[in-house]
Amino acid sequence: MRPSRPAVLGVLLAALLLTPVTAGASAGRVAAFDPEAKLKKLTAEAAQLNKRYRGQVQTLEDARVKAKKATETAKSLKRSLATAETDVVRFAQSSYMGGPLDSPAMFGFQGDAQTALDQAATMSHLASQRANQLARIKELIKKAGEAEKKAEAEIVKLERDISRLKKDRVRLEGLLAKYGFQQPTSNGGLTARTVTMRNLVLQNFPMPHGYGCLRPGDPGDHGSGRACDFMMSSGGQVPTAEAKARGDRLAQWAIDNGERLGVMYIIWQQRYYDVRTGAGWRMMSDRGGNTANHIDHVHISMF
């Protein structure tokens, strides 16, 4: 008996659904690059340099943050890609095991025409689902490849910054020797240099929103009594034009008087100025908020 049109349609859809999809084949098109081990190694090297050069080197920290974010994005996309490909394989397998896609059964179908049409409609829906999954996989492959390239590029930048600071060791150690190492005093747990800087700032700049220096338990310069934050707004708000101008003047004052006072670096308006690198103002990566990005306060760290 000649097969019905719905039965033929079902067979064609079955063939489409059972087209082989192998996770390894498509994933293989994404460059094989696992940056996590290298990032871990470079992070350890950066930590050693921070310790050697008496505090967090902002260039290294910023490069590390960018590399970490790029690496995490690449890893997440690869996980999504693997999940999507596995779903397609399972989908094809379950469709095959379900019975309606068995071609001999479709050709020998003798039952109600409406049942055949319903089966064909189901097959069309399943085929559409699989087509959408395949399109999603194609897009994920593209994004995962781009993310891995970006992660690799950010890691190369971090590696380059570490190498540059190592080569500049003589100049940096001379700079550290020039200012010497100060321990916090009984004066609020701050070093003498930090106290001098803080007092001069308060003499020359109004602080309607307050300031903060010592932060017990902080692993950075606030914890060792060598940094102060001077607030230009409160509650994480963007400073007014007047307050921003005051922050600009304070940051420039710290640069102009930095050599005399022993300023190590300044952070303000998502930019940092690190005396140790001599690179001038550089943009800082997004840390997730106005306070974290130093939009609302001027940070000054001392040698």
Secondary structure by P-SEA (a helix, b strand, c coil): ccccaaaaaaaaaaaaaaccccaaaaaaacccccaaaaaaaaaaaaaaaaaaaccccaaaaaaaaaaaaaaaaaaaaaaaaaaaaaaaaaaaaaaaacccccaaaaaaccccaaaaaaaaaaaaaaaaaaaaaaaaaaaaaaaaaaaaaaaaaaaaaaaaaaaaaaaaaaaaaaaaaaaccccccccccccaaaaaaaaaaaacccccccccccccccccccccccbbbbbcccccccccaaaaaaaaaaaaaaaaacccccccccccccbbbbccccccbbbbccccccccccccbbbbbcc
